[in-house]
Amino acid sequence: MNVNAVFGTQSCVSALRSHEFATATFDFADVKPVHRAFPAVVNEGRFDLAELAIVTFLQALDAGRPLCLLPVTLLGRFQHHTLVTLDGQGRSGVADLAGKRIGVRSWSQTTGVWVRGFLHDDFGLDAGRVEWVVYEGGHVAGAREPARVVRAPAGARLPTDFLDGALDAAIMGNELPADPRIRTVLPQPAREAAAWYARTGAIPVNHVVVASDQFIAANPELVREICAVLAGAVPATPRISSMPDFYPSGFDALESSLELVGRYAYDQGITSRVITPAEIRSKTEALAGDLGSLSA
């Protein structure tokens, strides 16, 4: 059978192409950056198998889309360094952000959800006391944004507005421009991230793997094989290491991360209810069987 898929993580594409599947070949859509494909994944059901942002998945599941999470992390990282400001803006820390304007690509962008979550839990910053300026809509059709969210004018770009001083701060990951004036709002983001991890035991997962309900139900053994192949394609943390595993695979390893991001998404009005790890896991494993741990 032919599997329609879309991935931005090239190691996964290479692994699926090189593995000798007995019953499947893969047709990979070329979409760059991969988040441009996310609306087609969640709204059109165009793909059997896809890379997807974890918050987009939660929002899609909440909206009743026929998707399941396959427990392989394709992108995970600490997020504390992504909250940035400019020198000379007169802010000395998180407390100064109340009443200010913070830019983020979209309200439901996963990086922003993680950042707002730890700002609330660890620093007491109420998201309702900030004006959030967004530059794109969410990926799930029909999803609403809170009243505190303001859409930037058509044609405006987040990096440009940030560097021009139209924003007091911004949440940016890969799109962060190179400018010597930029500094992190947290003076020691790596230390704060390590302390956050020690408290929560969670990895700030960004991208995961999803598959359509129909595809999984028709091909449970193939899906388990795909999961094992993909788990073997992501970077492995050395057995003796001071760093956490940023690429947890299997529902057992993902539980803490799913529990926290599910609460963050609900608290921020992105989902209508708290979507639990148990709900996510039971839906997938009812179709595919046990995916608690994965090995290539």
N, C-alpha and C positions, 0 to 999 in steps of 0.2 A: 504494500500500500504506500501511497505518497502522503507525507506529512507536511502540511503548510506551516511554516514557522517563521518567526522574526526574532532576531537577537542582535544586540549591539555588542555583546561580549564575544570577541572573536575566538577566544580559547574554547568557548562552548560550541561555536560553529565548527571549528576544526575537529573537536572531539566527536561530535555527532557525525560528521562526514567520514572520519577515518575509522570509526567503529563499525564492525561487520554485523549489522542487524539482519536477522534471518528474514524478517517480514516487512521491513520498512526502508524507504528512501526519503530524503528530505529536500524540500523546495524552500529555500530561504529567501525571504523578501529583503531587498536592499533599501533600508530606510535609515537615514543618518540625519541627526542623532536619533537614537532608537525611540526616545519619548514621543517623537512625531507619529509613531505607529500606535501608541497606546489608545487613542480614541477608537481606532479600528478594532483593536483587541476587545475592548469592553463594550462598545456600542453596536458593532456590526458582526461580531463573531467570525471575523475573517480568517482567524488562524486557529489551528489545532493546538499549537504549542507556542509560547511566547515568553520573552522577558518582559517584566512589568514592575512598576514601582509598587512597593508594599501598600502604601496608603491608597493608591488608585485601586488596588485589589480590594481593600477593605470597603471602600466606597462602592465599588461594583457589586460586591457580595451583599452589601446593605440594600442596594437597589434591585436585587434579585437577578443579577446577570448569571448565566449558567457557566460559571468558572470555578475551578478548584485551584488551590495553592499546591504546587509541588515543592517540597521543603528543601530547596537548594538556594543558598544565598549567592548572588552574582556580584553584588556590590554592598559592602559594609564598611563603615568608617566612623570615627568619632566626629561629632558635628560642632563642637564648641568653637572651633576656629573659623567657622563660616559666618559668624555674626561680626560684621566689620563696620567701621566708621572712618572718618577722615581726621587727621590731625587738625587742630585749631577749631573744632566744632564745639568746644566747651563742655564735653561730656567726660566724666571720670569713671563711669561704670554703669551697670545695669539700671540702678535706681534712677538715673538721669533720663532713661528712655520713656518713662511714663509721660503721656501727653505729646510724644514726638511722632514723627513719620518714619516707618520702617518699610523698605521695599523688599519684595520677594516675588519670584517669577509668577507663582500662582498660590492661592490660598491653600490648596490641597497638595502642593508640592511636598514630597516626603521630607526633604531636608528642613523645610520650614516647620513642619509638624514636630519633628524631634527638637528643634531649637526652642520653639514656644513651650514645649513640654518641660524642658529642664529649666527654662527661665521662670516658669511658674513654680515648679516644685522646689527648686533649689535657691531661687533668688526672690520669690514672691512677686514677680511681675505679672500683673493681671493683663491678659491680652486685650481686654475690653478698654483699657486705658491707653492703648496705642492706636494710631491710625495706620492701618496696613495698606500699602499701595501695591497693587498687583498688576501684572503686565499681560497675563494670559488667563483664560478661563481654565477650569478643571477639565480632566479627560472624560469624566462620566457625564453623559448628556443629562440635563435636568437637575444637576446638583446645584444647590443654592449656596450663596456666600453670606456670612453674617453682615449686619448693618455697619459694623466697624471697618469693613473692607471697602476700599475705594479703587476703582479701575482707572489706571493711567490713561491719558489721552491716546487716541489711535496714533500709531507710529512712534510712540515714546519707547525708549529702551532702558532697561534697568541699569546697566553699567554706565550709560551716559548720564542719566539723572543723578546717579550716585556721585560720580566724579564732578558734576556741575554743582553739587551742594543742594539739590532739590530735595534730598532725603537726609534725614539725620543719621540713619544707619541702614544696612541692607544685609540680607541673608543670601550669600552667594557661595557656590562650590566651584565647579569647574569653570564657570563664566567669570570668575573674579579677574578684573583687569590688573595689569602690572602698573603700579603707580606707587612711588615712595611715600605718598601721604597716607596710604591705607594702613590702618592698624586694627587689631582685633579689639572688640569691646571688652572682652575678658583679658586682663593683663597676662595671665598664665593659662591659656586654654588647654594645653596638654595636661597640666596638673589638675585642672578642674575636671577634665574628661576622665582621667584615671580615678579620681575620687568618685565621680558619678558611676563609673563602672563597678567600683568596689561596693557601692551601696545597692545598685540595682541588679548586677549580674547580667545586664542586657547589652547586646550589640545593637547600635543604631543601623539596622538593616535598611538599605535603600531599594535595591532591585532583587527580585526573586523570579521564580519560574511559575507560570500558570498554564493550565490546559483546559480545554472545554470539557464540560461534563460528558457530552456525547462521545468525544474522543477517548476519554478515560474509561467510560463504561464499556466501550467496544474493544478496548485494547489494554486491559489491566496489566498483563505480564509485560507488554512492551513499555508501558509507562514506568513500571518499576525498573526496567533495564535502562531507560532513558535517565531516570533519576540517578542511578548509580554511575552512569557515564558522566553526567554533568557534575556530580559531586567530586569525581576524580579530576575534573578539568579546572577547578578553581584553585587558587593558591593555598597551599597547606602550611599551617603554622608549625615550626619545628617543635619536636616533642619537649625539648627543654628550651623554654622561651619566657621572657618577661612580658610578652605581648599577648593579649587575648586573641582568640580565633575570630577574625573578622568575616569569615565565610562559613558560619555554622550550617550544617546540613543534617537533615532528619528532624522530625517534629520534636524529638526529645531535646536536641540542642537549641532549637528555635523557640522553645516555650517562653522563656523569660522575655525575649524580644517581642514576641507576638502579644504577650500579655500587656506590656507597657505601651506599645504603639496602639493597641486597641483602645486603651484608656485615653491616651493622648488624643486620638482621633475623635472620640466621643466628646471629651471635654471641650474640644475646639469647634464642635458643631459640624464636623465633617461626616460623621455617621450619626444615625438616629438612635443608636443603642451601642452598648459596649459589645464588640465582637470578640469572643474569647478564643484562646488557643484550642480549647476542646471542641468548639463549634467548627472551627476551620479544619481541624484534624479529622473529626468524625465524618465530615462531608467528603473529604478526599479519600479516606481509607474505606468508606463504605463502597466506593467504586474501584479503588486500586489495590486494596489490601494494606498490610502493615508497612508504614514508611517512618517508623520511629527512629531508626538509624539507617544510614546508607553506607555502602562500601562498593568501590568499583570492582 
